[in-house]
């Protein structure tokens, strides 16, 4: 779909002066599968580097080949130890910077801490902090996929290419779900409605939205802007001034807006981590008459007991991409299926290295996609 035929790679990859080096910043071997697939598609060898943990848990990176004047692409997939993953990336980026690399491009399919991109009471916007650290370390360009909020791109002062996995998930629906014409695309909350609408319009299917589920962590109630001033300051504003209080939200009983009776229900989202909300949505859809339930998402974190809970649930299949390694979870739950997105990442790397336009990879992608 996106990739140039492998027979053309040999001629193309040497166009840019200085060459290309592809590194994996992971010390965990299970996280290197995506890097190997990208290197195979590009027809290049993985760069020689050692990434390991010292006995005192410090991260050490040793680059074992010259990167002077070269385009360095550092592929980092997030492991269960997220903080170690971040340090591995930052140290490797800085090592390439001090070794006089021409450019340092981070390929981070799942951007860690992306859920912490809004102020939560007296917390912090951690994704902004992480973006600043990456830029300070020496990153000159970022390739990522399906950011939790597209506004995260604004946290960087370097170019960011936020690729989409939806073409691969749509292709899976068309090829692997035989009766998909009898399906309805479901948003498990109103917040996911735009994504569901995008899928439904491309597949020419109907849409349903589940409304009234339990309050989640990303609602307005924890936005941090509702804290009232202390009593002594209220009186000091003005004796006759009363600031009107916003009426608190009260969610109605769970309802499904749209018809799912006798249909295949396909729930779409960007991240599957804590699966409780997906399980509750699946139960609701079953009660409303859906006879088969699929869950599709870009990033399958599948933390804690997620595989066991999915296996015991009403969900028939969970489809995620390989932005995050989840081979262990697949062994625990046969319902989990993987879609390979190495093709679009390798094509993005090729285009950036050769100075070509990236617009081809964003064809037919709207503002809400």
C-alpha positions in Angstrom: 0.0 0.0 0.0 2.6 2.6 1.1 5.9 0.9 0.6 8.2 1.0 -2.5 9.0 -2.4 -3.9 12.1 -4.0 -2.4 13.8 -4.2 -5.8 14.0 -0.4 -5.8 15.5 0.1 -2.4 19.1 -0.5 -3.4 19.0 2.4 -5.9 17.0 4.7 -3.7 18.6 4.4 -0.3 21.9 6.0 -1.4 20.5 9.2 -2.9 21.0 11.3 0.3 24.6 12.1 1.0 25.9 10.7 4.3 23.9 7.5 4.4 21.4 6.1 6.8 21.9 4.3 10.2 19.0 2.4 11.9 19.3 1.8 15.6 17.1 0.0 18.1 17.3 1.7 21.6 15.7 -1.3 23.4 17.7 -3.4 25.8 14.7 -5.8 25.9 15.0 -8.2 23.0 11.3 -8.8 22.8 10.9 -5.1 21.8 13.2 -5.4 18.8 10.9 -7.3 16.5 9.4 -4.2 15.0 12.9 -2.7 14.4 14.0 -5.9 12.5 10.9 -5.8 10.3 11.5 -2.2 9.4 15.2 -2.9 8.6 14.1 -5.9 6.4 11.7 -3.7 4.5 14.3 -1.0 3.9 16.9 -3.5 2.9 19.5 -2.3 5.5 21.3 -3.9 8.4 20.5 -2.8 12.0 23.2 -0.4 13.4 25.7 -1.8 15.9 24.9 -0.6 19.4 24.9 -2.0 22.9 22.1 -1.0 25.3 22.1 -2.6 28.7 21.5 -2.0 32.4 24.3 -1.8 34.9 24.1 -3.8 38.1 23.0 -0.5 39.8 20.1 -0.2 37.2 21.8 2.7 35.4 21.3 2.6 31.6 24.4 2.4 29.4 24.5 2.9 25.7 27.6 2.2 23.5 27.4 3.0 19.8 29.8 0.7 17.9 30.0 2.3 14.5 30.5 5.8 13.1 27.4 8.1 12.8 29.3 11.2 11.8 27.4 13.1 9.1 24.7 10.4 8.8 20.9 10.4 9.2 20.3 8.3 12.4 16.9 6.7 12.9 16.3 5.4 16.5 13.4 3.0 16.8 12.0 2.7 20.3 9.1 0.6 21.2 7.7 0.9 24.7 8.3 -2.0 27.1 6.5 -2.6 30.4 9.3 -0.6 32.1 8.3 2.7 30.5 10.8 4.9 32.4 13.8 2.7 31.5 12.6 2.8 27.8 12.6 6.6 28.0 16.1 6.8 29.5 17.4 4.4 26.8 16.1 6.7 24.1 17.3 9.9 25.7 20.8 8.5 26.3 21.1 7.1 22.8 19.9 10.4 21.2 22.4 12.3 23.2 25.2 9.8 22.3 24.4 10.3 18.6 24.3 14.1 19.0 27.8 14.2 20.6 29.0 11.8 17.9 28.2 14.5 15.2 25.2 12.8 13.5 23.7 14.9 10.7 20.2 14.4 12.0 18.6 12.2 14.7 15.1 11.0 14.0 13.1 9.2 16.7 10.7 6.5 15.5 8.4 6.1 18.5 5.2 4.3 17.4 3.5 4.7 20.8 4.4 7.9 22.6 4.7 7.2 26.3 2.9 9.3 28.9 0.5 10.5 26.1 -2.5 10.2 28.4 -1.0 12.7 30.7 -1.3 15.6 28.2 -3.8 17.7 30.2 -3.6 19.4 33.6 -5.0 17.2 36.4 -5.8 19.2 39.5 -2.3 19.9 40.9 -0.5 17.4 38.7 1.6 18.3 35.6 1.5 17.9 31.8 4.0 15.1 31.6 3.9 14.6 27.9 5.1 18.2 27.5 8.0 17.5 29.9 8.9 14.4 27.9 8.8 16.3 24.6 11.1 19.0 26.0 13.6 16.3 27.3 13.7 14.7 23.8 14.3 18.0 22.0 17.0 18.9 24.6 18.7 15.6 24.2 19.2 16.3 20.5 16.2 14.8 18.6 15.7 16.7 15.3 12.5 14.9 14.0 9.9 12.6 15.4 7.8 9.8 13.7 5.0 8.5 15.8 1.6 7.0 15.3 -2.0 7.9 16.5 -1.1 10.2 19.4 -3.7 10.1 22.1 -4.3 13.8 21.5 -3.1 15.4 18.3 -2.3 18.6 20.2 0.7 16.8 21.6 2.5 17.7 18.4 2.5 21.3 19.6 4.7 20.3 22.7 7.6 19.8 20.3 9.8 22.5 18.7 10.8 20.0 16.0 8.9 18.4 13.1 6.5 15.7 14.1 4.9 13.2 11.7 1.8 11.6 13.4 1.1 8.6 11.2 -2.2 6.8 11.2 -2.9 3.1 11.6 -6.5 3.3 10.5 -5.8 2.2 6.8 -4.4 -1.1 8.2 -7.3 -1.6 10.6 -9.8 -0.8 7.9 -8.1 -3.3 5.6 -8.3 -6.0 8.4 -12.1 -5.4 8.7 -12.6 -5.7 5.0 -10.5 -8.9 4.6 -10.9 -10.7 7.9 -14.5 -10.1 8.9 -16.6 -11.9 6.2 -19.9 -10.3 7.0 -18.6 -6.8 7.8 -21.3 -5.2 5.7 -23.7 -6.2 8.5 -21.5 -4.4 11.1 -21.9 -1.2 13.0 -19.0 0.9 14.3 -19.3 1.6 18.0 -17.8 4.4 20.1 -17.7 3.2 23.8 -18.0 6.8 24.9 -18.9 10.1 23.3 -15.2 11.0 23.4 -14.5 8.3 20.8 -17.3 9.3 18.5 -15.1 11.2 16.0 -12.9 8.1 15.5 -15.9 5.9 15.1 -17.5 8.3 12.6 -14.3 8.2 10.6 -14.3 4.4 10.4 -18.0 4.3 9.6 -17.8 6.8 6.8 -14.9 5.0 5.1 -16.6 1.6 5.4 -20.1 3.0 4.5 -21.5 1.6 7.8 -23.7 2.8 10.6 -22.5 4.2 13.9 -23.6 3.7 17.5 -22.4 5.5 20.6 -22.6 4.2 24.2 -23.5 7.0 26.6 -23.9 7.1 30.3 -21.0 4.9 31.4 -19.1 5.4 34.7 -17.1 8.6 35.1 -13.6 8.1 33.6 -10.3 9.8 34.5 -10.4 12.1 31.5 -13.6 13.9 32.2 -14.1 17.5 33.0 -14.4 16.7 36.7 -10.7 16.2 37.0 -9.6 19.0 34.7 -8.2 21.0 37.6 -10.1 24.2 36.9 -13.0 23.7 39.4 -11.1 24.2 42.6 -12.9 26.9 44.6 -10.9 29.7 46.2 -10.5 29.5 50.0 -13.1 31.2 52.2 -10.9 34.2 53.2 -10.3 35.1 49.5 -14.0 34.7 48.5 -15.0 37.4 51.0 -12.1 39.7 49.8 -13.3 39.8 46.2 -16.3 42.0 46.7 -19.1 41.8 49.3 -21.9 41.8 46.7 -20.1 39.6 44.1 -21.2 36.0 43.8 -19.5 33.8 41.2 -22.1 31.5 39.7 -21.4 27.8 40.4 -21.4 25.4 37.5 -24.0 22.7 37.8 -22.3 19.3 38.4 -22.6 16.7 35.7 -24.8 13.7 36.3 -24.6 10.9 33.8 -27.8 9.2 32.8 -28.2 5.4 32.8 -26.2 3.6 30.1 -27.9 3.9 26.7 -26.8 2.9 23.2 -27.5 5.6 20.6 -27.9 3.6 17.4 -29.2 0.2 16.4 -26.9 -2.8 17.1 -29.6 -5.6 17.2 -28.6 -8.5 15.0 -25.4 -6.8 14.0 -21.6 -7.2 14.3 -20.4 -4.5 16.7 -16.9 -3.1 16.1 -15.6 -0.9 18.9 -12.8 1.4 17.9 -10.4 3.4 20.0 -6.7 4.4 20.0 -5.5 2.6 23.1 -6.4 -0.6 24.9 -4.9 -0.6 28.4 -7.3 -1.1 31.3 -10.0 -3.2 29.6 -12.8 -2.6 32.1 -14.5 0.0 30.0 -14.3 -2.3 26.9 -15.8 -5.2 28.9 -18.7 -3.1 30.1 -19.3 -1.9 26.6 -19.3 -5.4 25.2 -21.8 -6.5 27.9 -24.1 -3.6 27.0 -23.9 -4.4 23.3 -24.7 -8.1 23.9 -27.7 -7.0 25.9 -28.8 -4.8 23.0 -28.6 -7.8 20.5 -25.2 -7.6 18.9 -24.2 -11.2 18.0 -20.5 -10.7 17.6 -18.1 -8.0 19.1 -14.8 -6.9 17.9 -12.5 -4.4 19.5 -9.9 -2.5 17.3 -7.2 -0.1 18.5 -3.8 1.1 17.4 -1.9 0.6 20.7 -2.4 -2.6 22.7 -0.9 -2.0 26.1 -3.0 -4.7 27.6 -1.7 -4.2 31.1 -2.2 -6.3 34.2 -4.9 -9.0 33.8 -6.2 -7.7 30.5 -5.6 -11.0 28.5 -7.5 -13.1 31.1 -10.3 -10.7 31.3 -10.7 -10.5 27.5 -10.6 -14.3 27.3 -13.5 -14.6 29.8 -15.5 -11.7 28.3 -18.2 -11.4 25.6 -15.6 -9.9 23.2 -14.9 -12.2 20.3 -11.7 -10.6 19.0 -9.3 -7.8 19.9 -7.3 -6.4 17.0 -4.2 -4.2 17.7 -1.1 -3.2 15.8 2.5 -4.0 16.7 3.4 -0.5 17.9 3.8 -2.2 21.3 5.1 -5.8 21.7 2.4 -8.1 23.1 3.5 -11.7 22.2 3.1 -12.8 25.8 -0.4 -11.5 26.0 -1.3 -13.3 22.7 -0.2 -16.6 24.3 -2.4 -16.0 27.2 -5.4 -15.0 25.1 -6.0 -16.4 21.5 -8.6 -13.6 20.9 -5.8 -11.0 20.5 -4.8 -10.5 16.9 -2.0 -8.3 15.5 -1.8 -6.1 12.4 1.7 -5.2 11.2 2.3 -1.5 10.6 6.1 -1.8 9.8 5.3 -0.9 6.2 4.2 2.7 6.8 7.0 3.3 9.3 9.7 2.0 6.8 8.2 4.2 4.1 8.2 7.2 6.4 11.9 6.6 7.1 12.7 6.2 3.5 11.0 9.4 2.5 12.6 11.5 5.3 16.0 10.1 4.5 15.6 10.9 0.8 14.1 14.4 1.4 10.8 13.4 -0.2 7.3 14.7 0.6 5.4 12.9 3.4 2.0 13.9 2.0 1.5 10.6 0.3 1.3 8.9 3.7 -1.5 11.3 4.8 -3.8 10.9 1.8 -7.5 11.3 2.6 -6.8 12.0 6.2 -9.0 14.7 7.6 -8.7 17.0 10.7 -10.7 14.6 12.8 -8.9 11.4 11.8 
